[in-house]
Structure formats: C-alpha cells, structure tokens
Amino acid sequence: MVGAIPDGRPVVLVGPMAVGKSAIGQQLAHQLRVPFVDTDAVVVAAHGSIADIFAGRGEHAFREIEARAVAKAIESAKVDPAIISLGGGAVLDSGTQQLLGECTVVYLECDAETVADRIARNTGRPLLQGDAMTRWEALFATRRPVYERLADIVMDVRSGSVAEIGLHLEERLLQHAALKEEVEK
C-alpha cells in the first residue's frame, strides 16, 4: 500500500538539536507509509561529518550545503510525499523559510531538561563545544521565535514515547488538514 500525507504537502519537522526530529520523523513516516528524509544525514552522506565540514570549511559553507539539501528534499517531497527532518539551524536560511511556506511545518517543542541527557551523550555537535547545555540554551533562545513563527503545528515532545508522539502527531496532521480544507471552501 502506498502511503499518504493528510494534505499532500511535505511535512517538515523543525526544532532544536537533540529534540528527537529524526526518531519522531522515522516513526511518523512509518505510520504514514511514506519515505523519511533527514537532511543532516543527506549532508553527511554527500560531504562527510558535520563536525568535519565545520572544522575544514566553516559554518557558512555548512549552511550553504544544508540549504541546498533542504531545498532538494522539499522539492522532491512535493512530487513524492515524505516526512523531512531539518537540522536545528536550517530554519535560519531565508530561502529555506520561503520553501517551508509550501510545507506543513511541525515544531517539536521541548526544554533543556528534555534534551540534557541526549546532549551529554553526543559530544560531536560543533555548535555545542565547551559548556554544551549553556550553548544549547543560547542557540534555542535565538531560534525559538523562528520555529514558532514558521510552525503550522506545535507538538510538545516533553513526555511520551516516540511511538506515542508519532500517533499524536498523525492525529494533529489530520486535524490540520481538515481545518485547512474547511478554510479553503
């Protein structure tokens, strides 16, 4: 059976580092029977580790590579529906923001306490070198208004298993599609 996304638009998950975009995105894609695209994984497959890109070419070069990967994923998902997970800072690119207007954007909302254990276990994040939680909180404070502004759906992920969150998110997507259809009548 071929899967489907409720309103047919690409579903894009945004939010801070370590919030669970990849795990939740994979779960949702499985439920909806559509492909899952993690743009960070796409960048790594084509260019090597994100840490190496930062170290060798700098953040600006990484952001350009990332923006191209996001654009390609969104354009592809307009033809073949998919769930797409973006890196935490991808939303800062103005071109990406424009493309997200053609998608259903889901902001996975959390707090520092929710991600602290994950961040402590993953020390390979270039923007979190030094005091990782202080850096995470500073990045989140800067990016949060962008996530909120771009979001069609805000999903609190502070509690529940990945499977539970995936099921709840599927319900929210159905509600969002129905509301959107009603408004367009």
Residue pairs with C-beta under 8 A, 6 or more apart in sequence:
1 33
2 33
3 32
3 33
3 34
3 81
4 32
4 33
4 34
4 81
5 11
5 32
5 34
5 81
5 83
5 104
5 173
6 173
6 174
6 176
6 177
6 178
7 104
7 173
7 176
7 177
7 180
7 181
8 81
9 78
9 81
9 102
9 103
9 104
10 73
10 74
10 77
10 78
10 81
10 82
10 83
10 84
10 102
10 103
10 104
11 28
11 82
11 83
11 84
11 103
11 104
11 106
11 173
12 74
12 84
12 85
12 86
12 100
12 103
12 104
12 105
12 106
13 21
13 24
13 25
13 28
13 83
13 84
13 85
13 86
13 106
13 108
14 21
14 86
14 90
14 91
14 100
14 105
14 106
14 107
14 108
14 147
14 150
14 151
15 21
15 88
15 107
15 108
15 109
15 110
15 147
15 157
16 88
16 110
16 115
16 136
16 139
16 140
16 143
16 144
16 147
17 87
17 88
17 115
17 119
17 125
17 127
17 128
17 136
17 139
18 115
18 118
18 119
18 122
18 136
19 88
19 108
19 110
19 114
19 115
19 157
20 108
20 110
20 157
20 162
20 165
21 38
21 85
21 86
21 108
22 38
22 40
22 41
22 85
23 162
24 108
24 157
24 162
24 165
24 166
24 169
25 36
25 38
25 83
25 84
25 85
26 36
26 83
27 162
27 163
27 165
27 166
28 36
28 83
28 166
28 169
28 170
29 35
29 36
29 82
29 83
30 36
30 166
31 166
31 167
31 170
32 83
32 170
34 81
34 82
34 83
35 80
35 82
35 83
36 82
36 83
36 84
36 85
37 73
37 76
37 77
37 82
37 83
37 84
37 85
38 84
38 85
39 66
39 69
39 70
39 73
39 84
39 85
39 86
39 87
39 90
40 50
40 66
40 85
40 87
42 69
42 72
42 73
43 50
43 53
43 62
43 65
43 66
43 69
43 87
44 50
46 65
46 69
47 53
47 65
49 124
50 62
50 87
50 124
50 125
50 126
51 124
51 125
51 126
53 61
53 62
53 65
54 62
54 126
54 127
55 126
59 126
59 127
63 89
63 92
63 93
66 87
66 89
66 90
66 93
67 90
67 93
67 95
67 96
70 84
70 86
70 90
70 93
70 96
70 99
71 95
71 96
71 99
73 82
73 84
74 84
74 99
74 100
74 102
74 103
76 82
77 84
77 103
78 102
84 103
86 96
88 139
88 143
89 127
89 139
89 143
90 96
91 97
91 100
91 143
91 146
91 147
91 150
92 143
92 146
97 146
97 150
100 150
104 152
104 153
104 173
104 176
104 177
105 150
105 151
105 152
105 153
106 151
106 152
106 153
106 154
106 155
106 169
106 172
106 173
107 147
107 148
107 150
107 151
107 153
107 154
107 155
108 155
108 157
109 147
109 154
109 155
109 156
109 157
109 158
110 156
110 157
110 158
111 158
112 133
112 136
112 137
112 140
113 158
114 157
114 158
115 136
116 133
119 125
119 128
119 132
119 133
119 136
120 132
123 132
125 132
127 135
127 139
128 135
128 136
129 135
148 154
152 176
153 169
153 172
153 173
153 176
155 165
155 168
155 169
155 172
157 165
160 168
